[in-house]
C-alpha cells in the first residue's frame, strides 16, 4: 500500500508550475498547492480507492491537492462529526471546501445537523460549507421529501445579507439547487428569493436576482 509520502511524491510528479500560477485567477489560495489538475487527482483517487486512515494522513500534510485527494478516498461511514469539524475549520480555499462537501460530507448521517451549525459561523469558509452542503444535499438526495428542504429557506433569508464573495455565491447556489428539484420547491424557492430581494442589501439583491433569473425560466 502506498504511504502518504509516496502519494505526495506522485503529486509532485504530476504538478505544473503553469497550472499553479493559474489557480490564483480562479480565486484559489495556491500558497500551499503543488499545481496538480483536479482530473489527475481524481485518477489517483481511483487507483488508491477508499482508505480512511490514509485520508487523515494526507489531510495533515496541509498540501492543497493532498487535502482534495483526502476528500476523495475518505470513508463517509468512518468520518466522525469531530473529524468533519476539524477539516471544515481548516478550509482556506473555496475549492477544498466544495470538494469536501461534494465528495464526502453530504453522505454522512449528520450532514443536515452541520448545515444548521455551519451556516451560523462567522468564518467565511465554514459558513460557505454549510450552504454548499445544502446545495449538494439537494442535488444528490433524490429521494428526500420536499419537507426536508423547507427549513433551509429561513436560513437562506437570514444569511442573505452576508456580502462576502464565497458566502453569497454559496447561498445563491443552495437556493437554486433546491428550486430545481421539482415544481413545488421551485415555487417555494421563487417566493424565498422574492423575500430576499426585499431585504435591500447589495448581496441579497444579487442572490435573489440571479436565482430568479434561473428559476423563473
N, C-alpha and C positions, 0 to 999 in steps of 0.2 A: 504493500500500500504506500502511496506517495505521502511524504511528510509535508508540513506547511512550508518548510524551507525549499523542498523540491518544487512545489507549486509556485512559490514566489520566483524562483529561477526561471520557470516556464513562462510566467507572466512577463518577466523582464525580456525574455527572448522574443515575445510577441509585441513588445512595445514599439511605439513610433514617436519620435520627438515632434514630428509634424502634427500628429494627431493630438499629442499632449498640449501643444500650443493652441490648437484649435478648440479644445474643450472650453476654454475661457469665453469664447464667443457665444456659447450657449448658457452662460451663467453658471458653469460648473466650477467648483473650487478644485483646482488641479494641483494645489500645493503639496499634496501627499499622493499624487497619482503617478502612474508609470506611462500612461498613454496607450492603453490597450482598448481596442474597439469592443463594444458590447457583444457582437456576434462571436468574437473569438472567446470571450469569457463564457458565453453560453455553450460553445462547443466543448470547452474544457470541463464545464459542469456535467455535461452528458457522459464524459469519459469517467469522471470521478464517481458520479451517482450520489445517492444520499449518504452523508457521513456527518452526523451532528457534531461529534467531538472535533473533527477537523474544521468544521464551520466556525466553531467557537475560537479555535486557534487562529484561523485566518482573520477573523474579525479583530482579534487582539493585536495583529501586526500593524493596524492603523493605516494600511495601504488601501487606497481608494478602490482599485479593482479587486483586491483580495476581499474587501468587505462586500462588494457586489456578488462575487463568487460565493461568499458565505451565505448570502440570502438564497442562493440557488440550490445549494447542497444541504442546507439545514433541514431538519425534520420537524414539521409543524406539530407533530404529536409529542415530540420531546421538548419543544420550546416551552419554557415556563413564562408566566407573566413577569417575573423578575428579570429574566434574560431579555425579554421584549422591551421592557422599560430601559434596561441598561443600553441596549443598542439604540433605541429611539432618542435617548437623551445625549447620544454622541453624534447625531446627524449634524453635518456641517454643509451638506450639499443636497440640492433637491433630487438629484438622480439616485443617490443612495437611498434616500427616503422613499422614493417611489418604487424602486426595485424591491426594497424590503417589504413594503406594503403589498405590492403586486405579486411577488414571488412566494411570499411566506405568511405575512401577518394575517391577511384576511381569512386564511384557512383555519385559524385557531378558534377554539370554542369561546374564547374571551375577547374576540375582536371587537364586538359591539360595546363591551364594557370599556375598552380602551378608546373607542370613538368618543364616548361621553367624557372620559378623563382627559384625553389629549386635546380636544377642541377647547378646553378651558385654559390651556397652558399659555404662558406669556412668551415662551421660547418659540421663535418663528418656525423652526423645522419640526418641533414636537406638535405644534398646532397644525401645521401642514399635514403631518402624518395622520392626525385624526380625520381630516377631510378626505385625504387620499384613501384611507381605509373605508370611508363611507362610499366613495366612488367605486372602489374595487369590489366591495360587497354588492353594490347594485349591479355591477357588470357580471359577476361570476355566480352569485347565489340565485340561480334561475328559478328555484322552487320556493324562494322566500315569499311569504304572504305580503300583500300590499301594506298591511298594518305594521309590518316591521319598519317601514320607511317613514311613516307619518311623524314619529318623534324627532326625525332629523330636520324637518322643516323649521321648527322653532330655534334649533341650534344655528342653522344657516342664517336665519333672520338676526339672531343675537350677535353673530360674529361678522356680519357683512360690513361693519364699519372699519374693519382692520385693513388698512391700505398697504400693508407690506406685500410686496410683489408675489412671493411664493405662498402666502396665505390666501390672498384674494383669488389667485388662479385656481387653488385647490377648492375653495368654497364654490366657485363657479363650476368647476369640473364635477363636483359632487351633485350639485343641483341639476345639471344637465343629464348626468347618468341616471339619476333617479327618475327624472321625467321621461327618459327614453325607454323605460321598462315596459310600459303599456299606456293605454289611453287614459285610464283613471289616474295614474300617477302623473301623467303629462299635464292633465288639467290642474292637479294639486300643485305641481311644480310651477306652472304658469302663475297660479294665484300667489304662491310664495314669492316669486320673482317680482310680481307687481307690488307686493307689500314692501319688499326690499327697496324697490325703486323709489318709493315714497319717503324712505329714510333720508334721502338727500345728500349723503356723503359721496365724495368722488368715487370711492371704492364700491359702495353699494350700487351706485348708478351703473358702473362698468359691469359688475357681476350680473345685475338684473338685465340690462340691455343685451349683453352678449348671450345670456341664457334664453331670453325671449326670442331673439333672432333665430336661434336654432329650434326651440320648442314650438314656435308658432307656425312653422312651415307646414 
